[in-house]
Amino acid sequence: MTASTVEPRRDEIDALSEPSVIEFGATWCGHCQGAQAIIGEALAAYPQVRHRKVEDGPGRPLGRSFSVKLWPTLIFLKQGKEVARLVRPSDVQLIRDSLQQIV
């Protein structure tokens, strides 16, 4: 999955009805690249969860609206509301635990 170059609006994210994970990061970010295997492993068991990567950086309002400061940041949403957040995840079980909160 590649990061969306067209950033969704916050109201579009808030209106999501399905369980979702928004992954903020950058393609050149070493932490983001290093986390892809465990993110993918955790998400594989939850096909009902929508996973959306969003390219983040200066001047990107969606990341600022979620107060994202470090990458990758995973925001776990249930009916458009933040239920959990992981910053620079390094443990697949923590991602699974957060996914379990939104399904």
ZIPEVEN-V354354 format. One record per residue. N is the residue number from 1. OMEGA is omega as a letter, one per 40 degrees, with the letter a starting at -180 (NA if undefined). NEAR is the number of other C-alpha atoms within 10 Angstrom. Layout:
BEGIN
N_OMEGA_NEAR / N_OMEGA_NEAR
END
This chain:
BEGIN
1_i_8 / 2_a_9 / 3_i_16 / 4_i_12 / 5_i_10 / 6_a_8 / 7_i_15 / 8_i_13 / 9_a_11 / 10_a_14 / 11_i_10 / 12_i_9 / 13_a_16 / 14_a_14 / 15_a_11 / 16_i_15 / 17_a_12 / 18_i_15 / 19_a_20 / 20_i_25 / 21_i_24 / 22_a_20 / 23_i_25 / 24_i_25 / 25_i_26 / 26_a_18 / 27_a_13 / 28_a_8 / 29_i_11 / 30_i_12 / 31_i_17 / 32_i_21 / 33_a_14 / 34_a_14 / 35_a_17 / 36_a_15 / 37_a_12 / 38_i_17 / 39_i_20 / 40_i_14 / 41_a_14 / 42_a_19 / 43_a_18 / 44_a_12 / 45_a_11 / 46_a_15 / 47_i_8 / 48_a_12 / 49_i_19 / 50_i_15 / 51_a_20 / 52_i_18 / 53_i_19 / 54_i_23 / 55_a_20 / 56_i_26 / 57_i_17 / 58_i_7 / 59_i_8 / 60_a_12 / 61_a_15 / 62_i_20 / 63_i_22 / 64_a_13 / 65_i_10 / 66_a_13 / 67_i_10 / 68_a_18 / 69_a_14 / 70_a_14 / 71_e_22 / 72_i_28 / 73_i_23 / 74_i_25 / 75_a_22 / 76_a_26 / 77_i_27 / 78_a_20 / 79_i_15 / 80_a_18 / 81_i_17 / 82_i_16 / 83_a_14 / 84_i_17 / 85_i_17 / 86_i_16 / 87_a_15 / 88_a_16 / 89_i_21 / 90_a_16 / 91_a_12 / 92_a_16 / 93_i_13 / 94_i_13 / 95_i_22 / 96_i_18 / 97_i_12 / 98_i_20 / 99_a_23 / 100_a_11 / 101_a_13 / 102_i_19 / 103_NA_13
END
